[in-house]
Amino acid sequence: MTKLTRKLIIFNGQAKITIPKHLVLMHNWNNGDEIEFRVDRDEIIMRKSRT
């Protein structure tokens, strides 16, 4: 399985991430935060991007 890396910009304090298998993650972040997350097999790692 390939690793997917995505970045998203937070809007209205929520990040909604949808990946195959219909798994949806929602986290509260600060507006404007850039979040990096990757899907490694069934594990999802999220962290704030460092600027």
Contact map, one row per residue, 1 for C-alpha under 8 A:
111000000000000000000000000000000000000110000000000
111100000000000000000000000000000000000110000000000
111110000000000000000000000000000000011110000000000
011111000000000000000000000000000000011100000000000
001111100000000000000000000000000001111000000000000
000111110000000000000000000000000001110000000000000
000011111000000000000000000000000111100000000000000
000001111100001000000000000000000111000000000000000
000000111110001000000000000000111110000000000000000
000000011111111000000000000011111110000000000000000
000000001111111000000000000000110000000000000000000
000000000111110000000000000000100000000000000000000
000000000111111000000000000111100000000000000000000
000000000111111100000000011111100000000000000000000
000000011110111110000000111110000000000000000000000
000000000000011111000001111000000000000000000000000
000000000000001111100001110000000000000000000000000
000000000000000111110111100000000000000000000000000
000000000000000011111111000000000000000000000000000
000000000000000001111110000000000000000000000000000
000000000000000000111110000000000000000000000000000
000000000000000001111111000000000000000000000000000
000000000000000001111111100000000000000000000000000
000000000000000111100111110000000000000000000000000
000000000000001111000011111000000000000000000000000
000000000000011110000001111100000000000000000000000
000000000000011100000000111110000000000000000000000
000000000000111000000000011111000000000000000000000
000000000100111000000000001111101000000000000000000
000000000100110000000000000111111000000000000000000
000000001111110000000000000011111000000000000000000
000000001110000000000000000001111100000000000000000
000000001100000000000000000011111110000000000001100
000000111100000000000000000000011111000000000001100
000000111100000000000000000000001111100000000111100
000011110000000000000000000000000111110000000111100
000011100000000000000000000000000011111000011110000
001111000000000000000000000000000001111100011100000
001110000000000000000000000000000000111111111000000
111100000000000000000000000000000000011111111000000
111000000000000000000000000000000000001111100000000
000000000000000000000000000000000000001111110000000
000000000000000000000000000000000000001111111000000
000000000000000000000000000000000000111101111100000
000000000000000000000000000000000000111100111110000
000000000000000000000000000000000011110000011111000
000000000000000000000000000000000011100000001111100
000000000000000000000000000000001111000000000111110
000000000000000000000000000000001111000000000011111
000000000000000000000000000000000000000000000001111
000000000000000000000000000000000000000000000000111
